Amino acid sequence: MNRSRAVRTDLPYLSRRVKPRAAATPVAAAPAASTPVSPSAPDSPAAPVSSGTPASPPRTTSAPAAPAPGSLSLSPPPRQQAAPPTVSTSLSLGLSPNAEAHSNRATANRATANRATANDAESRGSGAPSSSAPSSPAAPAASPSAPAPLHTRLFPAPGIKELRTLDTGNPVLRLTPMESAVGSLAVAGTIRAVWEGRDFSTGSQPAPGPGIPADALEGVAVDTPGNRRLVSYEDDLALIALRHSGMLRRALFFPKPKQPMNVGLFNGESVTIPEAAGERSFYVLSVLRIGNVLELRAEVMPYGMELKSIWEAFGFSMTARFPFRGN
């Protein structure tokens, strides 16, 4: 056997097989055209013949060509894109066009309101709320507060605890709401009391004494729900039932000649009105109801005036009593 490792040149049809190399890239470039190997002369050495076929068939991404008509193709059919969904003509349970348009308008209005709220918050320097957050309902308008009591809007006046004498130096004092509604206001040293009720009915009563009947009355009396007169006399004390002071508008008390008057309350507080205001004058006690408080005033009157003229000067006119009272 010939075990020579030299290449036989006398047999040109024998050649080594070259192992194909792996492709460097997924898509191989087109191989260069190989030139045919011409047979060499017998005397010249023959070079090894290289294979003219490519190492591996080229890979391409192009779609396979369509088979010619009438030929048989074993390749799978090409993929086709999915057709767009078609509109169903069956019954729809959604909103009607009018309802959908109304819903769209409501959504647009809410979005506009949210944007306006955010812009308002930004203009005020506060953190702007998110547009997706629902706007908070507006706070209800505050109800109008009740007006302050009338006595709190009056000019300042001292109380009965601050005075000992009611005269020209301190002619006015004002009781508190508690002092004006509890017990009785007692006036000592009077000869006559005149009053005017809430219904503008007026009356006058003299102090009990010798020759004066106990029921002596001019005008009409103001009766309270407790079957008690609003202004009345008990012995020599003129009394105002403060529990029902809301039924009183005003009252006048006339002093005895050259005697002081004293005003007392349930809590022991009292004040004195002197007997003379000057050489030819004296004091008359005036009681006025203002709101839910009573105001006491020392009014200066000259000597020589009749009592009727005095109360008429203050605007009192006695109410005529109807004689028939029924059965």
Residue pairs with C-beta under 8 A, 6 or more apart in sequence:
7 16
7 46
7 48
8 14
9 40
9 45
9 46
10 42
12 39
12 40
12 46
12 49
15 48
15 49
16 48
17 51
18 50
18 51
20 55
20 56
21 55
22 55
22 56
23 55
23 56
23 59
26 59
27 58
27 59
27 60
27 61
28 54
28 55
28 56
28 58
28 59
29 58
30 58
31 53
31 54
34 50
34 52
36 52
37 49
39 46
40 46
40 47
63 78
64 75
64 78
67 73
67 75
94 100
95 103
111 131
113 135
114 129
114 131
114 132
114 133
114 135
115 131
117 129
117 135
118 128
118 129
118 131
119 128
121 127
121 128
121 129
122 128
129 135
149 177
149 291
149 292
150 290
150 291
150 292
151 174
151 177
151 290
151 291
151 292
151 293
154 174
154 290
157 172
157 173
157 174
157 295
158 170
158 172
158 173
158 174
159 173
159 174
159 175
159 176
159 179
160 173
160 175
160 179
160 263
160 265
160 269
160 270
160 271
160 296
161 269
162 173
163 170
163 173
163 271
164 271
164 272
165 271
165 272
165 273
165 274
166 172
166 173
166 263
166 271
166 272
166 273
166 283
166 285
166 296
166 297
166 298
167 273
167 274
167 277
167 283
167 298
168 277
168 298
168 300
171 297
171 298
171 299
172 295
172 296
172 297
172 298
173 271
173 295
173 296
174 293
174 294
174 295
174 296
175 265
175 293
175 294
175 295
175 296
176 293
177 292
177 293
179 242
179 265
179 267
179 269
179 294
180 242
180 245
180 289
180 292
180 293
180 294
181 242
181 243
181 245
181 292
182 242
182 243
182 266
183 242
183 243
183 265
183 266
183 267
184 239
184 240
184 241
184 242
184 266
185 239
185 240
185 242
185 263
185 264
185 265
185 287
185 294
186 237
186 238
186 239
186 263
186 264
186 265
187 193
187 237
187 238
187 239
187 253
187 261
187 262
187 263
187 285
188 236
188 237
188 238
188 261
188 262
188 264
189 255
189 256
189 259
189 260
189 261
189 262
190 207
190 238
190 253
190 254
190 255
190 256
190 261
190 285
191 206
191 207
191 254
191 255
191 256
192 204
192 205
192 206
192 207
192 253
192 254
192 307
193 204
193 205
193 207
193 231
193 233
193 238
193 251
193 252
193 253
193 254
194 202
194 203
194 204
194 251
194 252
194 253
194 254
194 311
194 316
195 202
195 203
195 204
195 222
195 230
195 231
195 248
195 250
195 251
195 252
196 202
196 248
196 249
196 250
196 251
196 316
197 222
197 230
197 247
197 248
197 249
198 246
198 247
198 248
198 249
200 249
201 219
201 220
201 222
201 319
202 219
202 220
202 316
202 317
202 318
202 319
203 217
203 218
203 219
203 220
203 221
203 222
203 231
203 318
203 319
204 217
204 218
204 219
204 311
204 316
204 318
205 216
205 217
205 218
205 221
205 231
205 232
205 233
206 212
206 216
207 233
207 236
207 238
208 214
208 233
208 235
208 236
218 318
219 318
219 319
219 320
219 321
220 319
220 321
221 229
221 230
221 231
221 232
222 229
222 230
222 231
222 247
222 248
223 229
223 230
224 230
224 241
224 243
224 244
224 247
225 244
226 241
226 243
226 244
228 241
228 244
229 241
230 240
230 241
230 244
230 247
230 248
231 238
231 239
231 240
231 241
231 248
231 251
232 238
232 239
232 241
233 239
238 253
240 248
240 251
240 287
242 294
245 289
245 294
246 289
246 292
248 287
248 289
249 288
249 289
250 286
250 287
250 288
250 289
251 286
251 287
252 284
252 285
252 286
252 287
252 310
252 311
252 314
252 316
253 261
253 284
253 285
253 287
254 284
254 307
254 310
255 261
255 273
255 275
255 282
255 283
255 284
255 285
258 275
258 276
259 275
260 272
260 273
260 274
260 275
261 272
261 273
261 283
261 285
262 270
262 271
262 272
262 273
263 270
263 271
263 272
263 273
263 285
263 296
264 270
271 296
273 283
273 285
273 298
274 283
275 282
275 283
276 282
276 283
277 283
277 298
277 300
277 301
278 300
280 302
280 303
280 304
281 300
281 301
281 302
281 303
282 300
282 301
282 303
283 298
283 299
283 300
283 301
284 298
284 299
284 300
284 301
284 310
285 296
285 297
285 298
285 299
286 296
286 297
286 298
286 299
286 314
287 294
287 295
287 296
287 297
288 294
288 295
288 297
289 295
299 314
301 310
305 313
